Amino acid sequence: MFDEILGLPAHPLIIHAAVVFTPLLALMGVVYAVLPRFQPATGWAVVALAVLAPGAVFAARQSGLALKQARFESVQGDLATKIAAHESFANPLLYSTIGLAVSALAMVFVPKGVPKTILSVTTVVLAAVAGYYVFRAGDSGAQAVWGL
């Protein structure tokens, strides 16, 4: 399922959804948390992105595993090291994106008060963590592919 799309390796195509939706979720979550006047206008986006981002990251992770198994299982040397470095960010990115999504959804649906404040702080922190991991995963992937 995560191997190919129209004969092309799925991973390079799927990662773009993760690279777009995760930072958007982080940004919209922070906007919702720290700018209450925008909450009525941004709540729907936070909810939609909280569903899309973890799904995109999960699909990127699974397609990456399929790509490695299909084409890079026996690779050695510098490329193997770069692939391993890239792969090491998959689970932290997935877990931080899921945490951000759960926190953001709770922040939108919990009534005002102390729990909402705690969820806002948690969302801002997890937005930074997910942002860090999406950057590191993307950067390490680019280094593996393009030798940057």
C-alpha positions in Angstrom: 0.0 0.0 0.0 2.8 2.4 0.8 5.2 1.2 -1.9 4.3 3.0 -5.1 1.9 5.6 -6.5 1.5 5.2 -10.3 4.8 3.4 -10.6 6.8 5.9 -8.6 8.1 5.4 -5.1 5.5 6.6 -2.7 7.8 8.1 0.0 9.0 11.1 -2.0 5.4 12.0 -2.9 3.8 11.4 0.5 6.4 13.3 2.6 5.2 16.5 1.1 1.9 16.2 3.0 3.8 15.6 6.3 6.1 18.5 5.6 3.2 20.8 4.9 0.5 19.7 7.4 2.8 19.3 10.5 4.2 22.9 10.5 0.7 24.2 9.7 -0.7 22.3 12.7 2.1 23.7 14.8 1.5 27.2 13.6 -2.3 27.1 13.8 -2.1 25.5 17.3 0.2 28.3 18.5 -2.0 31.0 17.0 -5.1 29.4 18.6 -3.3 29.1 22.0 -1.7 32.6 22.2 -4.2 34.8 20.2 -7.6 34.2 21.7 -9.3 36.8 19.4 -8.5 34.4 16.4 -9.9 31.3 18.0 -13.3 31.5 16.3 -11.6 31.8 12.9 -8.9 29.2 13.5 -10.6 26.4 15.4 -11.8 24.6 12.3 -8.3 24.6 10.9 -6.8 23.3 14.1 -9.3 20.4 14.1 -8.7 19.6 10.4 -4.9 19.7 10.7 -5.0 17.7 13.9 -6.5 14.9 11.8 -4.4 15.4 8.7 -0.9 15.9 10.1 -0.6 12.6 12.1 -2.1 10.7 9.2 0.4 12.3 6.8 3.4 11.6 9.1 2.2 8.0 9.6 1.9 7.5 5.8 5.4 9.1 5.3 6.9 6.8 7.9 5.3 3.7 6.5 6.3 4.6 2.9 9.8 5.3 4.1 10.0 1.8 5.6 8.6 0.3 2.3 11.2 2.3 0.3 14.1 1.2 2.4 13.0 -2.4 2.2 12.4 -2.4 -1.5 15.5 -0.4 -2.6 18.0 0.3 0.1 18.0 -2.8 2.4 21.5 -3.9 1.4 23.1 -0.5 1.0 26.2 0.1 3.1 28.7 2.8 3.9 28.0 6.6 4.0 24.5 6.2 2.4 23.5 3.6 4.9 24.6 6.0 7.7 22.6 8.8 6.2 19.5 6.7 5.8 19.7 5.5 9.4 20.0 9.1 10.6 17.0 10.0 8.5 15.0 7.0 9.8 15.8 7.8 13.4 13.6 10.9 13.2 10.5 9.0 12.0 9.2 7.8 15.4 9.9 11.0 17.4 8.2 13.0 14.6 5.2 10.7 14.6 4.8 10.7 18.4 5.3 14.4 18.8 2.8 15.1 16.0 0.2 12.8 17.6 0.8 14.5 21.0 0.4 17.9 19.3 -2.8 16.8 17.6 -4.3 15.5 20.8 -3.3 18.6 22.8 -4.6 20.9 20.1 -7.9 19.1 19.8 -8.3 19.1 23.5 -7.5 22.8 23.6 -10.2 23.5 21.0 -12.9 21.5 22.8 -12.1 22.1 26.5 -14.0 25.0 28.0 -12.2 28.0 29.3 -10.3 27.8 32.6 -7.2 26.3 34.1 -7.2 23.1 31.9 -7.4 25.2 28.8 -4.4 27.2 29.9 -2.4 24.0 30.6 -3.5 22.7 27.2 -2.4 25.9 25.5 1.1 25.7 27.1 1.3 22.1 26.2 0.3 22.8 22.6 2.9 25.5 22.2 5.7 23.2 23.6 4.6 20.3 21.4 4.4 22.6 18.4 8.1 23.4 19.0 9.0 19.8 19.4 7.1 18.6 16.3 8.6 21.6 14.3 12.1 20.5 15.4 11.5 16.9 14.3 9.9 17.7 11.0 12.9 20.0 10.2 15.4 17.4 11.3 13.7 14.6 9.3 13.4 16.7 6.2 17.0 17.9 6.5 18.4 14.5 7.0 16.4 13.1 4.1 17.7 15.9 1.9 21.2 15.1 3.0 20.7 11.4 2.2 19.3 12.0 -1.2 21.2 15.1 -2.4 24.3 14.8 -0.3 23.9 18.3 1.1 
